[in-house]
């Protein structure tokens, strides 16, 4: 009976795809409404910018199904990621996504929705394990690697009713060296706002910005979520270290790495965070939060900046004039909304954290942590970083259209030369320098009685692609990601939001960094800014025809 009902539901939803999707998700040319008809005509739901609440309302009203929505996203993936502008943000697409969505539609009809993520298509970065899709972390040596279980945060999203739609490209093995957003497994991802610019460290921000999925889940060590959010005009959340589980992650440096989210709005981030921010016995760090809110989305509509104290550091300026100009305008907007801006001075231990702390942590932890992950790969795949390097340098991969980038190979060699976790300099960082940096940031918050720090997410706009160089790229900063290191070192939550645009139409991001486990407050502040700034706008991409319904001869169970 359950299978028959699922088949009937799928058949009905696919018949509706050509008509219902056009009526609900697009603006169609149609005759004017009959003036005698009762009530005003309903506004079409904009697929490019619809949020979870709007989609769930359409589900509840019977105007939309999860299968119809999923098929629309699959059509956009084919038209924009694979052909057309060839954004190349995704490494793999779930061939069973529409079928999974249809099953969720049947479940909704039978027993109701599991919650606000029921039927919502989600992108998973390819350094998080997934059952039905391979996990490569961007390495061609891991093509075909099929984990035995979902990463914990992926399992939580699946349990909440999300449709796992696709895996996103990333800088290979999560290392921020060489070509950003390039991997030997996925090639080069392009920025949707300028195809000659990079997506920062991963392609999931591109996928969400271009409406190839509604949400994305990924990892962040030194800006892996915040950078993609900033250059793609989406919202990104790096949670506090310990709020979300790292189990099932291909690791970069677990002493600073977290799992977090990307979405097109703060309320969507909040709803997804409610699903994944739970304790996991496989990651003991998740026992750290003193109290876990049950809800992060409540009260966002009433959020205000009135009387909020925000610290502003002068140190994060001078990388690019347009970034400085737009950030100054964002500060004026914050003041106009009642926020109190306080000048703060950050210690050198934080400003220089990239060179003095984070680089050493990554170089030291990377080999042993990757080795631990690779122990469980299948026969014929690398079982250690040394094997992965050897295979990456083999003629098969080195002579392919997407060889491993030389700087990435250099990072592998450096990690293999590292003394490892017994290195005295590394132990000194863990036991002394890292706690000292975190104490110094806590003192800045306490001295200024701050609700949050506010800073530009990156010191420069999206960088140019190396193989298709954009000579208009202008950056005077040695390291555009320097602002991201504060939250990484201190283990603090950071929320990235669109704050404005360059004259050439490139998005720029603003970050709010909060106290440990203050995500609920941080999201409220971010929502207040988001509503006032209204800086989000979709990329200018070709229109995508809606997918046709199944023909009458197609089986509804296929």
VOGU-3710 file (C-alpha; in Angstrom, 3 decimals, decimal comma):
1> xxxxxxxxxx> 0,000/0,000/0,000  2,798/2,443/0,904  4,601/1,769/-2,394  1,383/2,144/-4,379  0,587/5,411/-2,667  4,121/6,659/-3,312  3,819/5,736/-6,981  0,458/7,504/-7,281  1,822/10,591/-5,559  4,829/10,641/-7,891
11> xxxxxxxxxx> 2,610/10,194/-10,957  0,371/13,060/-9,875  3,244/15,378/-9,069  5,028/14,753/-12,377  1,848/15,376/-14,341  1,676/18,657/-12,474  5,277/19,591/-13,198  4,691/21,448/-16,449  1,591/23,280/-15,222  1,919/23,657/-11,465
21> xxxxxxxxxx> 5,585/24,594/-11,591  4,907/27,289/-14,131  2,045/28,672/-12,063  3,854/28,591/-8,766  7,555/29,074/-9,508  7,650/31,248/-12,582  6,025/34,291/-14,110  3,983/33,106/-17,086  2,296/35,098/-19,821  -1,372/34,633/-19,147
31> xxxxxxxxxx> -4,701/36,364/-19,616  -5,507/39,038/-17,029  -7,420/37,741/-14,018  -11,189/37,884/-14,135  -12,249/40,984/-12,158  -15,271/39,065/-10,943  -13,156/36,274/-9,503  -13,052/36,322/-5,686  -9,847/37,523/-4,034  -6,639/38,875/-5,560
41> xxxxxxxxxx> -4,495/36,622/-7,759  -1,675/34,903/-5,910  1,843/36,129/-6,613  4,095/33,595/-8,285  6,753/32,031/-6,111  10,202/33,051/-7,369  12,352/29,944/-7,579  15,519/32,058/-7,684  14,890/33,622/-4,282  12,169/31,626/-2,523
51> xxxxxxxxxx> 12,972/30,789/1,083  12,081/27,695/3,057  8,991/29,234/4,665  7,565/30,222/1,272  8,246/26,790/-0,191  6,690/25,044/2,791  3,609/27,249/2,466  3,324/26,199/-1,186  3,721/22,557/-0,159  1,000/22,905/2,472
61> xxxxxxxxxx> -1,366/24,621/0,038  -0,941/21,832/-2,497  0,544/24,252/-5,039  3,940/22,564/-5,115  5,500/19,188/-4,418  9,002/18,308/-3,357  9,448/16,255/-6,520  8,422/19,170/-8,725  10,790/21,486/-6,879  13,629/18,966/-7,048
71> xxxxxxxxxx> 13,143/18,435/-10,771  13,275/22,198/-11,280  16,613/22,369/-9,475  17,904/19,403/-11,466  16,957/21,216/-14,660  18,880/24,280/-13,512  21,910/22,140/-12,660  21,908/20,661/-16,161  21,388/24,013/-17,881  23,725/26,198/-15,824
81> xxxxxxxxxx> 26,300/23,979/-14,150  26,930/21,424/-16,893  26,267/23,490/-20,041  25,440/27,150/-20,646  27,682/29,260/-18,418  29,249/26,031/-17,073  29,548/27,182/-13,472  30,955/23,747/-12,622  30,048/24,091/-8,961  29,080/20,436/-8,472
91> xxxxxxxxxx> 31,106/17,234/-8,666  28,217/14,737/-8,573  24,416/14,827/-8,767  22,106/12,375/-7,024  20,433/10,350/-9,797  17,682/9,341/-7,340  16,932/12,842/-6,038  13,537/13,154/-7,743  12,589/9,673/-6,546  13,665/10,564/-2,997
101> xxxxxxxxxx> 11,568/13,724/-3,189  8,554/11,780/-4,425  8,856/9,431/-1,454  8,881/12,444/0,855  5,763/13,775/-0,878  4,042/10,459/-0,225  5,138/10,540/3,396  3,789/14,096/3,768  0,437/12,991/2,356  0,285/9,989/4,659
111> xxxxxxxxxx> 1,635/11,272/7,973  2,523/14,942/7,587  5,826/16,763/7,273  8,770/15,929/9,517  9,530/19,629/9,915  10,521/22,750/7,983  13,214/20,948/5,939  10,825/18,278/4,614  11,316/18,152/0,827  13,983/20,871/0,712
121> xxxxxxxxxx> 16,817/20,178/-1,797  20,254/20,442/-0,164  23,798/20,589/-1,573  26,526/18,738/0,367  30,162/19,728/0,006  32,227/16,831/-1,262  34,345/16,569/1,887  31,324/15,278/3,829  30,428/11,600/3,570  27,179/10,657/1,831
131> xxxxxxxxxx> 25,648/7,242/1,290  24,287/7,557/-2,225  27,036/9,773/-3,662  30,818/9,264/-3,744  33,014/11,401/-1,484  36,218/12,596/-3,168  37,133/15,772/-1,256  38,070/16,998/-4,728  40,793/14,399/-5,289  40,707/12,381/-8,496
141> xxxxxxxxxx> 42,366/9,549/-6,554  39,119/9,112/-4,581  36,703/8,965/-7,495  34,211/6,211/-6,720  34,865/6,196/-2,975  31,549/5,237/-1,367  31,404/5,742/2,416  29,487/3,276/4,545  27,434/5,973/6,265  26,456/9,625/6,075
151> xxxxxxxxxx> 28,415/12,280/7,896  26,512/13,110/11,081  25,283/16,503/9,850  24,157/14,935/6,551  22,284/12,227/8,437  20,594/14,908/10,531  19,475/16,799/7,406  18,224/13,589/5,833  16,311/12,703/9,021  14,721/16,164/8,916
161> xxxxxxxxxx> 13,346/15,380/5,455  15,893/17,156/3,262  16,563/15,872/-0,262  20,291/15,282/-0,758  20,616/16,752/-4,238  24,318/16,937/-5,173  27,931/17,176/-3,992  29,774/20,504/-4,357  33,277/21,048/-5,683  35,968/22,455/-3,386
171> xxxxxxxxxx> 39,621/23,389/-3,258  41,197/19,948/-3,237  41,188/18,299/0,213  40,078/21,640/1,649  43,516/23,256/1,396  43,530/27,000/0,762  46,592/27,001/-1,488  46,939/27,482/-5,218  43,818/27,874/-7,357  40,744/28,515/-5,179
181> xxxxxxxxxx> 37,741/26,415/-6,087  39,772/24,015/-8,250  40,183/20,273/-7,807  41,432/17,355/-9,839  38,080/15,596/-9,355  35,910/18,589/-10,242  37,982/21,077/-12,202  37,533/24,830/-11,790  34,335/26,352/-10,403  33,458/29,792/-11,789
191> xxxxxxxxxx> 31,848/32,674/-9,940  28,258/33,256/-11,151  28,670/37,047/-11,005  31,784/37,042/-13,202  32,910/33,837/-14,887  36,557/34,986/-14,785  36,498/35,224/-10,988  36,900/32,434/-8,437  34,257/31,106/-6,018  36,654/31,383/-3,076
201> xxxxxxxxxx> 37,365/27,992/-1,497  34,399/25,905/-2,674  31,548/25,679/-5,152  28,622/25,388/-2,735  28,240/29,159/-2,449  27,937/29,305/-6,239  25,335/26,524/-6,207  23,164/28,294/-3,640  23,570/31,714/-5,292  22,595/30,308/-8,697
211> xxxxxxxxxx> 19,618/28,411/-7,228  20,965/24,946/-7,928  19,826/24,033/-4,405  18,201/25,806/-1,467  20,818/25,099/1,178  24,367/23,807/1,422  26,289/22,150/4,225  30,080/22,214/4,308  33,206/22,685/6,384  35,235/25,672/7,527
221> xxxxxxxxxx> 38,774/25,699/8,879  40,054/29,095/7,732  37,177/30,572/5,747  35,801/27,594/3,838  32,186/28,724/4,346  32,635/32,435/4,864  34,682/33,070/1,724  32,204/31,356/-0,631  29,334/33,210/1,049  31,031/36,598/0,652
231> xxxxxxxxxx> 31,843/36,250/-3,056  28,471/34,674/-3,951  26,071/37,049/-2,156  24,644/34,393/0,147  24,495/33,971/3,906  27,037/31,685/5,549  27,433/30,479/9,121  30,574/29,112/10,703  29,234/27,877/14,077  31,151/27,860/17,338
241> xxxxxxxxxx> 33,674/25,055/17,604  31,709/22,275/19,300  28,194/23,232/18,227  28,114/20,898/15,214  29,671/17,486/14,633  32,716/16,795/12,449  32,086/13,025/12,273  32,233/11,838/8,666  34,356/14,770/7,453  37,476/14,456/5,307
251> xxxxxxxxxx> 39,546/16,542/7,738  41,894/19,452/7,203  42,692/20,468/10,801  40,160/19,338/13,388  41,530/21,606/16,106  39,851/24,520/14,267  37,499/22,851/11,762  33,705/23,025/11,993  30,706/22,071/9,874  28,319/24,842/8,912
261> xxxxxxxxxx> 25,798/26,146/6,415  25,113/28,348/3,396  21,693/29,689/2,381  20,125/32,644/0,618  18,731/34,107/3,845  19,292/34,113/7,594  15,939/32,423/8,420  16,928/29,501/6,191  20,273/29,232/7,997  18,456/29,215/11,324
271> xxxxxxxxxx> 16,046/26,433/10,310  18,885/24,266/9,004  20,978/24,917/12,118  18,151/23,571/14,272  18,541/20,259/12,448  22,316/19,850/12,722  23,279/21,594/15,994  22,874/18,595/18,272  25,285/16,571/20,365  27,015/13,656/18,648
281> xxxxxxxxxx> 28,644/10,901/20,683  31,138/10,366/17,843  32,445/13,938/18,274  33,061/14,591/21,993  33,606/18,289/21,315  29,859/18,638/20,782  29,342/18,146/24,509  30,872/21,606/25,104  27,877/23,959/24,737  26,468/24,763/28,191
291> xxxxxxxxxx> 22,928/25,043/26,812  21,595/24,318/23,362  18,626/26,396/22,186  15,792/24,306/20,828  15,073/26,912/18,175  17,245/29,381/16,282  14,536/30,755/13,985  12,148/32,079/16,632  12,042/35,843/17,032  13,946/36,663/13,847
301> xxxxxxxxxx> 11,050/38,728/12,502  11,286/41,047/15,527  15,089/41,296/15,452  16,563/44,755/15,944  19,945/46,457/16,070  18,799/49,113/18,521  21,356/49,493/21,319  23,540/46,629/20,066  27,251/47,185/20,694  29,471/46,185/17,780
311> xxxxxxxxxx> 33,261/46,300/17,793  35,047/47,547/14,660  38,754/46,901/14,130  40,703/49,369/11,990  43,144/46,615/11,052  40,915/45,083/8,384  41,212/47,891/5,857  43,376/48,876/2,941  43,074/45,751/0,818  40,699/47,245/-1,731
321> xxxxxxxxxx> 39,120/50,689/-1,963  35,690/49,401/-2,916  35,629/46,964/-0,002  36,578/49,814/2,335  33,900/52,067/0,826  31,105/49,496/1,021  32,124/48,490/4,556  32,009/52,155/5,625  28,508/52,386/4,170  27,478/49,248/6,057
331> xxxxxxxxxx> 28,681/50,814/9,302  26,564/53,896/8,636  23,581/51,654/8,042  24,225/49,881/11,338  24,397/53,225/13,155  21,180/54,377/11,481  19,481/51,262/12,870  20,556/52,133/16,403  23,732/50,085/16,764  26,591/51,499/18,817
341> xxxxxxxxxx> 29,911/51,026/17,010  32,991/50,753/19,211  36,554/50,979/17,891  38,597/48,013/19,092  42,219/46,972/18,821  42,983/43,348/18,078  46,196/41,767/19,382  48,955/40,727/17,001  48,382/37,100/18,027  45,015/37,334/16,256
351> xxxxxxxxxx> 46,002/39,554/13,329  48,943/37,290/12,504  47,146/34,052/13,314  47,205/32,795/9,745  50,988/32,697/9,576  51,818/32,086/13,226  49,137/29,581/14,273  46,811/28,262/11,580  49,388/27,372/8,938  51,316/25,275/11,472
361> xxxxxxxxxx> 48,154/23,593/12,775  47,081/22,562/9,290  50,513/21,400/8,175  50,918/19,318/11,336  47,435/17,802/11,647  46,638/17,285/7,981  48,743/14,165/7,342  47,700/12,115/10,373  44,040/13,097/10,190  43,795/12,393/6,456
371> xxxxxxxxxx> 45,611/9,104/7,015  42,979/8,126/9,586  40,205/8,864/7,082  41,911/7,034/4,201  42,224/3,830/6,218  38,611/3,096/5,283  38,783/3,647/1,526  38,182/0,823/-0,921  40,741/-1,364/-2,617  42,667/0,423/-5,343
381> xxxxxxxxxx> 42,309/3,815/-3,642  44,922/5,577/-1,496  45,075/4,455/2,130  47,465/7,214/3,219  48,478/10,734/2,228  51,736/9,331/0,827  49,779/7,033/-1,483  47,425/9,853/-2,433  50,432/12,012/-3,406  51,975/9,185/-5,448
391> xxxxxxxxxx> 48,724/8,564/-7,302  48,182/12,300/-7,832  51,579/12,508/-9,545  50,905/9,467/-11,733  50,656/9,994/-15,509  46,972/9,077/-15,414  46,107/12,110/-13,270  49,043/14,412/-14,080  48,302/14,061/-17,792  44,533/14,508/-17,433
401> xxxxxxxxxx> 42,614/17,706/-18,266  42,399/18,400/-14,502  45,775/17,546/-12,931  46,457/18,261/-9,270  47,553/21,862/-8,935  51,318/22,179/-8,151  50,799/24,216/-4,980  48,508/21,474/-3,683  51,173/18,849/-4,341  53,620/21,057/-2,444
411> xxxxxxxxxx> 51,237/21,198/0,502  51,001/17,390/0,530  54,798/17,096/0,558  55,096/19,652/3,361  52,551/17,723/5,434  54,435/14,474/4,852  57,645/16,109/6,107  55,944/17,362/9,264  57,107/15,837/12,575  53,429/15,137/13,253
421> xxxxxxxxxx> 51,334/15,457/16,365  54,343/15,004/18,682  56,024/18,145/17,284  56,983/20,423/20,208  56,188/23,622/18,294  52,730/22,280/17,458  52,128/21,233/21,062  53,181/24,690/22,213  50,604/26,245/19,881  47,862/23,967/21,228
431> xxxxxxxxxx> 48,742/24,383/24,890  49,810/28,022/24,977  49,436/30,223/21,895  45,954/29,133/20,879  44,473/29,577/24,394  46,248/32,935/24,694  44,761/34,162/21,425  41,295/33,042/22,512  41,689/34,784/25,863  42,784/37,969/24,087
441> xxxxxxxxxx> 39,667/37,946/21,896  37,466/37,284/24,941  39,046/40,320/26,603  38,193/42,494/23,593  34,553/41,422/23,923  34,521/41,987/27,674  36,290/45,366/27,638  33,953/46,742/24,994  30,844/45,038/26,385  30,283/43,859/22,828
451> xxxxxxxxxx> 27,458/41,860/21,343  29,591/41,100/18,291  32,510/42,222/16,180  31,748/43,524/12,684  34,278/43,271/9,869  34,549/42,756/6,130  34,552/39,019/5,451  37,361/39,415/2,925  39,714/42,319/2,285  39,222/42,116/-1,494
461> xxxxxxxxxx> 36,503/41,039/-3,947  36,529/37,588/-5,527  39,969/36,778/-6,899  40,664/36,206/-10,583  40,938/32,762/-12,072  44,559/31,928/-12,803  43,973/30,255/-16,164  41,582/32,977/-17,407  42,979/36,044/-15,718  40,773/39,086/-15,123
471> xxxxxxxxxx> 43,110/42,077/-15,205  40,543/44,229/-13,390  41,217/42,308/-10,174  42,627/44,767/-7,641  43,933/43,660/-4,252  46,635/45,218/-2,084  46,310/42,684/0,734  48,877/39,925/1,171  46,086/37,630/2,360  42,483/38,604/1,514
481> xxxxxxxxxx> 41,154/35,986/3,959  42,902/37,547/6,985  39,634/38,614/8,712  38,457/34,982/8,740  41,299/33,884/10,979  39,876/35,613/14,057  36,898/33,267/14,410  38,991/30,263/13,372  41,577/30,836/16,086  39,077/31,818/18,755
491> xxxxxxxxxx> 36,545/29,065/17,954  33,802/31,680/17,640  30,667/31,770/15,489  30,809/34,005/12,421  27,858/34,975/10,256  28,577/36,289/6,749  25,988/38,378/4,880  25,854/40,339/1,616  26,713/43,975/2,383  26,968/45,550/-1,081
501> xxxxxxxxxx> 28,563/45,503/-4,488  31,578/46,740/-6,403  31,054/49,015/-9,391  31,658/45,987/-11,609  28,846/44,035/-9,929  30,833/41,752/-7,627  29,269/40,956/-4,228  31,005/41,831/-0,972  30,420/40,248/2,419  30,069/41,596/5,945
511> xxxxxxxxxx> 30,755/39,384/8,957  29,396/39,400/12,482  31,552/37,473/14,965  29,857/36,570/18,225  30,719/35,167/21,635  30,961/31,380/22,019  27,646/29,616/21,339  25,803/32,893/20,737  24,417/31,712/17,382  20,805/32,584/18,258
521> xxxxxxxxxx> 21,724/36,186/19,078  24,069/36,433/16,111  21,405/35,225/13,692  18,964/37,792/15,092  21,477/40,606/14,549  22,187/39,301/11,074  18,500/39,161/10,197  18,046/42,775/11,268  20,954/43,842/9,046  19,831/41,620/6,177
531> xxxxxxxxxx> 16,350/43,116/6,115  17,669/46,671/6,236  20,531/46,307/3,764  18,577/44,176/1,252  21,898/43,597/-0,506  21,207/40,111/-1,843  20,495/39,823/-5,565  20,668/36,775/-7,816  23,281/36,444/-10,551  22,319/37,320/-14,108
541> xxxxxxxxxx> 22,079/33,857/-15,627  20,183/32,486/-18,635  16,553/31,569/-18,088  15,979/27,852/-17,655  12,849/26,257/-19,182  10,782/24,312/-16,721  11,153/20,521/-16,965  8,305/18,856/-18,884  6,032/16,368/-17,170  6,586/12,646/-17,720
551> xxxxxxxx> 4,940/11,307/-20,846  1,916/9,123/-20,399  3,994/6,058/-21,245  6,536/6,625/-18,490  6,177/4,533/-15,388  5,558/6,549/-12,200  7,791/4,124/-10,346  10,889/4,565/-12,493
//
